């Protein structure tokens, strides 16, 4: 590897994809793409390894996304110059598409008749049909409810538009014109990458460019291995819970991270089977960036200049049994898969915190709520689906830094929509949008504050969905004495006689004047709050984000007349230090009570036992067992599990017989 040539090629490739990403961003039509920026494009080798990925705009979660299985199934011999395939099928692509709303294009790039690369792009389509506007509701149990699913077909055949392929998507969307505008933006990005890559071949020759693709991947792999080599060898395990829609519907997500030399194995055995809700996703058999994101972010934090490509994933191997919530099987619903992906991020973070002597960070808010409204446009009279805003919540405290207010680091690429745009384009009025005081979880490095949005419907009627809502039952955990974070909350018509706390939003029907108040979760604190510099505590008080009572009770900082009383603070901190038990992970009372019923070992045993059963009975069996044993509220043993599973079998068979007899 020539280091100078590799650096030059990496810079050239990066410039190509950054320009294409900007083209897509600037020419997109839907609010969710042009403002929130849930889209991306990249370049891959003919084999299917991404060698150039943007980072200045769009999402970064798919760095190193594997195209191999999709290309194998289409057949590389079936690509010709001017072709462009379109798909949104997670099952056929085996995880290239992680949920059906991510409409994806694959574009072959040729040089003198030779296939030298593939362009890849996706946009999160704001509506692809289905049972609700926006196509996503966490209550959906099958992919059929989420809209149209299309295996890879040619949108363009040797440069000619296939109108049938175009119309399949547009005829099934509630916003066909805007959707086609986004597709055209993706095509513009693809053509830009094609043009620039061929210009690079003009300058350096095709052979040098092809060699450069492999060299930048190898360089990223080298850097990743160097970072991993700095993580102490060992085996580290952690688990967390994805909160379902129904009471006690908590899906166990667990990972065992084994570090050996320059490589990492991630084993998700013990993770619950896929759920009868829209929280599932697919990663296939290859290492997938959606479950390694915490590791790749760590690598890029240690080595900021590392190329962003598939090489980052090569030292990491993953094992996720088929049929689990993170490697689901047909016909699992996946619209809200961001919630389970975020929980996987927290689980890997928990492993890293154990592996690294100083830790990394506490759990962030753990929610990516995307607010979508459907209402009649007052100007055209047509129903219009609009993304109002993402609401995420404060990040976890980090080693040496506080958590970010209102933003969790995993999803920081998603941008907010200006209130003025929201109120011009929709019938919704943003009454409040601000940080919430006393939600910065105490720690030596505190968590970021929660965010509140209060939205009023000014139209005749409207329907709202919010996908990705989580952390309403179990708090984001704190680390090394840091306090756990705040739970999320949704209240309709706050301050009115019909005020109601409704938990997670399923499908919310709003009359004129109805108001919904969404308060995000907030991440946990990092480190002992009694070690936080008193001046930093005073700064939070002066910002009106921390009350005097919390400053005293949580941080042991006494503030009088706007200044820190140093002597009183020293005395109080000594007393509090003697009274407190500093925990490695602080889960909060709700999770502690649940852990008293279910240990991670028992939950893993339950998951593996259920996965060994026939597919048709898995979901009903685990739901029955979870409910019965959780309500019993006593520590669960293996004998308890096996008896409950036998009881579930009898119950299900009896119900089937009764229904058949009737």
N, C-alpha and C positions, 0 to 999 in steps of 0.2 A: 504494500500500500504506500503510495507516494503521498505524504501528509499535505504538501502544498496543493497538489491536484485535488485531493479529497476535500480540502477546505474550500477551494474554488468551486468545485462541483456542488458541494452542499449549499454554498451561498447562491449559486445560480438556480438550483432546484427550488430552494426556499423562496427566492424572488418570484419564480414562476407561479407557485401555488398561492403565495400571498396576493399577487396581482389578481389571480383568478378568483380568490375568495372575496376580494374587494369588488370585483365585477359583479359577482353573484349578489353580494350584499346591497350594492347600489342600484341594481336593476330589479330586485325582487318586488313583489306586489303585496303580499300579506304582511300584516303588522308583526306577526310572530317571527317572520324571517328578517324583514328590513329593520325592525327595531329591537326585538328581543334577541335576535341572532341565533336562532336554533336551526343551524344549517352548517354545511361544510363541503369542501372538495379536497381532493388529494391526488397524488400520482402513485401508481403501483407498477412494479415490474411485470413482464408477461407471465411470470409464475404466480403473481398475486400478492407480493409483499409490498406494502406501502413504503416508498423511499423518500417522499417529501410531503409534509403536512403543515398547514398554516397554524399560526398561533396569535396573530394580531387581530383577528376577527373570527366570529363563529365559535363553535364548541370544540373543545380539545379532548373530550372523553373518548373519541374513537381513534386516537393515535395508534397506528399499528393494526388496525382492523383487518382481519384475514379475508381476502377475496378468493382464496384457493378453491374452496369447495364449490362456490357458485360458478367459477370459471370452468371447473372440471365438469360440472353438470350441464352447462351450456355447450361446452366444447370450444376450445380456442380456434379450431379449424372453421367454426361457423361465423367468426367475425370477419368483416370486410371493411375497407376504408369507407367512411361515411355512415357506418352503423351506429346505433345507440340503443342499448337495451334499457328497459324500465321495469321495475319490480317493487313490490312492497310486501313480499312474502317471507316471513321469518322462518317458516318451516322448510321451504325449498332451499333457501340460501343458507340454512343451518347457522344462523346467527349473524350473517352480514347485515341483515335487517333485524333490529332487536324489538321493534313493534311496528304494526302495520301502518301507522301514521307517518313513518319515515320513508317517504317515497324516494327511491334510489335510482340513479342512472349509472350505467357502465358504458364507457366510450373507448373504443380501441384507437390507439395512436400508431400510425404506420410511417415508415421511412423507406422510400424506394421499394414499396411492396412488402416490406418486412414489418411484422408486428413488434414494436420496441417497448410499448408501455400501455397501460390502461389509465384512463381518467375515471375517477369515482366521485360521485357527489350525491348528497341527499338534502332534502328540506323536510322539516316537520310540517306536513300538510295540515292546515287548520281544520279541514273536514274532508273525509273520504267516504261519507255516508254513515250508515249504521243507525242504531236506535236512538241516539241523542245527538244534538248539534255539537260539533267538535269531535264526534266519534268515540269519545272516551268517557266511561263512567267506571269507577272502581267496583261497582256491583256486578258488572258483566261477568259471566261465567264461561263463555265460549267466544272464540274468535269471530263466529258468525254474527254476533251482535255488534261488532266493532266496525263494520263496513266492508268495503270491497277488498278482496285479497287477490293479487295477480302475480302469477309466476313470471319470470323474466320473458318479456316479449319485445320485439323490435319496435321502438317508437320511430326510429328512422332506419330505412333499409337502403344502404348505399347512397345516402344523402337525401332520399325521398321520404317525406313524412308519411307514416302509416296512420291515416285518419281513424281507422277502427281502434287502434291502440289508444290514441288520444281520447277518443270519445268514450271508451270504457271508463276511464278515470273521470272525465268531466261530467258525463251523464249521471254519475253516482255521487257527485259532490254538491253540497248546498251552496258552494261559492265557486262555480266552474271558471269564471273569468279570472278571478284572482289566482286560482290554482294554476291555470295555464300560464299566467304571468310568471309565477315562481318556476315552472318547468322551463320556460324560455330563459330565465336568468341562469338556471343550472346549465343549459345548453351553451349559453354565452361563456360561462366559466370553462366548460370543456373545450370549446373551440380556442379559447385563449391559451389553455395549457398545450393543446396540440400545436398551435402556431409557434409558441415560444420554445417548446422542446425541439421542434424541427429547426428553428433558428439556431439553437444551441448545437445541433448536429452540423449545421452549415459551418459553424465556427471551429468546432473541435473534432468533427467526424463522428459518425454514428458509433463506431467501435469504442471510442473514448467515453462517450456519453453513457453507453450501456455498462461499461466497466465502472464508471463513476457511480451509477445507481447501486451496484453491489458494494462498492467501497464505502459509501456513506452509511449503508445499513451495517456493514461490518464495524465501522468506526463507532456507531451508536451502541452496538453490542459490546464493544471493548470498554467503553465508558461505563455502561451499565454494570458490567462484570466488576470493574474497579470499585464502584460504589457498593455493590453487594458484598464484595470481599471485606469491606469495612464493618459489616454487620456481624456480630459474634455468632459463630456456629451454634446451632441448637434447634430445638423443636418448641414452638410456641403456639398455644391454642387460645381461641377466644370465640365467644358467641354472643349474639344479640337477637332481638325479636322484631320482626316485621308485624305491625299491627293491622289486622284485617278489618273488615267492615263490621262484623258481628261481635258481640261480647265474647271474650275468651278466645277469639280467633287469632291467636298469636302464632305466627310461623317462625320456627327456630332456624336461624342461619348461623352456621358454625364453620370455622376453618382451622386447619392445622398447618402452620407455616414452618417448613423445615429448611434451615439455611445450612448449606455445606459448601464452603469455599466460595466460589464465584456464582453459585446457582441457588435458586429457591424453588421448592416444591410447595404448591398450595393444594391442599386436599379438603374439599368441601363435603366429604362423607359425613353423614349425620345431620345434614340440612333437610328440612321438612319436604315432603312431596309437594308438587304444584298445588295451588289453592284454587278453590271455586270463586275466584275474584280476579280482577285484571292486574294483578301484581307480578305475574310470571314473566320470564324472558328466557331466551335461548343463547347459549354460548358455543354449542357444538363440541367437537373433540379437540380443537386447537386452543392454544392460549389466547384469551380474548381480553381486549383492553377494558371492557366494562366491569370485569371483576379484579383486574390488576391495577386499577387507576391509582389507588393509594400508593402502591409501590412505584409506579412510573412517575407520579408527582414527587415522591421522595427523591428518586434518582435525578430528576430535573432540578430539584431544589439544591441538591449537593453539587451537581454539575450543570449550571445554568446554560452553558453553551453547547450541550450535547444535541446532536441532530435529532429531530422529532420524527422517528420512523419506526418500522417494525423491529429494528435491531434492539430497541429497548425491551422488547418482550422475549427475545430469544433465550436469555438465561433463566426465564421463569417458566415452569411447567405447572399446569393446572389439572385437577381431577374433580369433576362435578358429575355425579351419577345422573343419567337420564331419568326424567320424570320428577326431578326436584324443582323447587320454585325458581331456581336460577339456571336450570337447563331443562326446560319444560318440553312436553311432547304435545303434538296435535290432539285436540284443537284448543289449547290453553288460550285464555284471554291475556293480553299483555299491555293494554293501553296505559296503565299506571305503573309500568315497570320501573319508572324512576325511583319509586319508593323502595323497592327491594334492592335496586342498584346502589342506592345511598346507604342502605343498611349493610351491604357487603363492604362498602368503603369503610364504614365504622368498624366492622369486624377485622379487616386487615390492619386498620389503624391500631386496634387493640393488640394485635400480634406484634406490630412494630414497637409499640410502647414497652412491651416486655423485652424485646430483643435489644433495643438500644439503651445504653446506660443512662442517658439523660431523657429518654422518651422523645416524643414528637409533638403530640397535641391531644387535647381532650376531644370528645365527640362534638361535632357541630350540631346545628339545629336538626339535621337529619330529615328535612322535608324540602321538597321542591314543589310547591303548590302553584299550578298554572290555572289562572282564573279565566274561564271562557263563558261568554254570554251570548245568548241567541234572542234577538228581538226584531220587531218590524222597523225597518229603516223609515224615519219620518219623512224623508224626501222622496224615496222611490216606492215605498209601500211593500217592498220585498223583505222576507226574512233574511237576516244577516247574522253570520257567525263571526264573533270577534274575540280575539285574545285581549283581555283587559290588562293583565300584568302577571308576572311571576311574583310570588311571595315566598321567601325562603327562611329567613331568620338568622340570628347571630351565629357566628362561627365559634368553634371551641378555642379556649386559650392555648397558646403555642409556646414551645420552649423559647423563652426570651422575648415573647411578644404577646400582646393581648389579642383576643379574638376580634374579628371584624364585626362591627355593628351592622345588623340587618342582612349580612351576607355570609353564607357558609362557603368555605373555600372550594369544596368539591364542585359547586355549581356557579362559581363566580363569573363564568363566561356569559351567563344569561344577563341581559340588560333590562332595565326598567323602561316602561313606556311613559313618555311625558303625559302628565294629567291633561294638558290642553289637547293632545291628540286623542286621548281616550274620550274626552267629552265632545269633541267634534265628530268623531267617527261612530259613536254609540249613544244610546239613550241613558248611559250610566253617568252618575255624578260622583266624583271622588270627594267625600266629605272630610275624610281625615287620612293622612298617611305620614306616620312619624315613628320614631323610636319610643319604646316603652320604658319608663323609669323603673329602677330596681329589678331589671331582668338581666343585667350583666352578672353572670354567675361568679361568685367570689372565688378568687384564686390568687396565687402570687402573680400570675398573668390571667386576668379575668376573661370570661367569655364575652362574646359580642351581644349587644342588646337585641331583644325581640323587636319585631316590626308589627304595627297595627295598620290595617286598611279598613276604612268604613265606606261602603259603597251604597248609593241610593239609586233605585230604578225610577227614572222620570218618565218612562214610556207607559203605554197602557198595560203591558205585561211583558215579562221576560223570563227566560230560563237560564240558570247558572249552574255550571259544573266546575269542580276544582279537582284536578287529578294530582296525585302525588302527596296527598296529605298524610302525615304520620307524626309520631311522637305526641300523641294525645293521651296515651296511657302510661308509657314508660319514658322517663326523662332521658335526655342526652347525658351520658355519664361524664363525671369529672375525673381527673387523674391526679394522683399523688397528693391527696388532701384537698384538691379543688372541689368545690361544691357541684352537684349535678345541676343541669340546666332547667329551664322552664318548659312546661307542657304547652302545647297549642290549644286554642279555644276558638269556637265560632258561636256568635250570638246574633240572633235575628231581632231587629227592631229594638236595639238597646235603649233603655230609658222610657220605653212605652209600656202600656198596660199589658201588651201581648209579647213582651220580651221573652225570649226563650233561648237556652243554650242547647245547641243541636249536635255537638260533636262534629265529626267529619261530614262535609257536604257530599251528598250523593247526587241528586238532581233537585235543585232548589227552584221552586216556582215563585216568582215575585210579582206582586201587583204594583200599581203605581204608588210611589211613596214608600214602599218597603225598603228597609235598610238591612244590610248584612255587615257585621263586624268580624273580621278575621284577625286573630292575634297569632302570630307565628310562634313556634318553639324558639328556644335560645340555647346555644351551646354551653357545655360545661366549663368549669374553671380548671386551670392547670397549676398545680403546686399549692402549698399551704397559704391561705389568705393572710395568716399572721406574719408572713414574710414579705408581703407586698409593701413597697416603699410608701410611707404615710403621705408623702407629697402627691403620689399618684392617686391615692384614695381621695385626697382633698380636691384634686383636679376633677375627678368624676362628680363629686358633690357640687362643685362650682358649675359644672355643665348641666346640672339638674337631672342627671341620670342616676344618681345615687343619693338616697336619703341619709340623714344623720343617724337614724336608728340602725340602718343596715351597716353603715360605716362602723358604728360602735359594736354591734352584736356579731357581725361576720368577720370584720377585719381587725377588731380591737383598737380602732383609731377613734380617739375622742377629739371632737372638733368643737371649739368654743369661740364665739365671736368671729367666725370665718377663718380661724387658724387652728392648726394642730396643737393640742396640749401634749407636749412631748412626755412629761412625767406621768400624766394620767394614762397615756397610751401605753407606755412601758409597763406600768403596773397591771393594766387590764390584759395586755397580751400575755404576760406571765401566767395570770390566772386562767385564761382561756386555753393556753397551751397545755396546762395540767389537766384540764377537763376533757379535751378532745382526743378522739381516736383518729389518727391520720390513716386513711385507707388508700390502697393503691388505686382502686377503681371505686368511685362513689356513684351508685346506681340510683339512689333515691328510694323512698319508702315503698313505692308501688312495685318496683322491680325486686327489691329485697324480699317483699312478701311473696312474690311469685317464685323467686329462687328457693324460698322455703318449702314450696310445693314441688317444684320441678328443678332438679339439678341439671346442668348441661349434659352430664353423662346419661341421665335417664332420658332426656329429650332426644339425644342422638340415638339411643337404643330404640326408642319409639319410632323415629324416622326410618331407620334401617329395617326394622321389622315390618313397617307398613309398606316400604318400597319392595319388599320381597313378595307382597301379596299381588293378586291379579289387579290390573289397572282399574277395572270398573268399580271395585269396592274400596279403593284406597282413600278417596276424599271423605266419603261418608263415615268410614271406620275411624279415621284419625279425628274427625270432628266430634264424633260421639265420645271417643276416649278422652280427648282433651276436655270436653265439657263436663263429663261425669267426674273426672278426677280433680279438675280445678275447683269445681263447686264443693267437693268434699273438703277442700282446704286443709289437707294434711300431707306430709312428705310421701311422695310416690316411690314405691319400690318396683323392682322388676316383676315380682309376683303380682303386685297390684295391676301392672300394665297388662300382663298376660291374661289375668282374669277379666279385665275391662275389654280387651280385644275379643275374648271368647263371648262375653256378654254382647258386644257390638255385633258379632256374627249372628247370634241368636236373634237379636233385635231386628237386624236388617232382613234376615230370612223370614221372620215372622211378619214383618210389614209387607214384604213382597208377596207372601202367600195371601195375606188379607186383601191386598189390592187385587190380586189375580182372582180371588174368589168373588169379590164384589163385581 
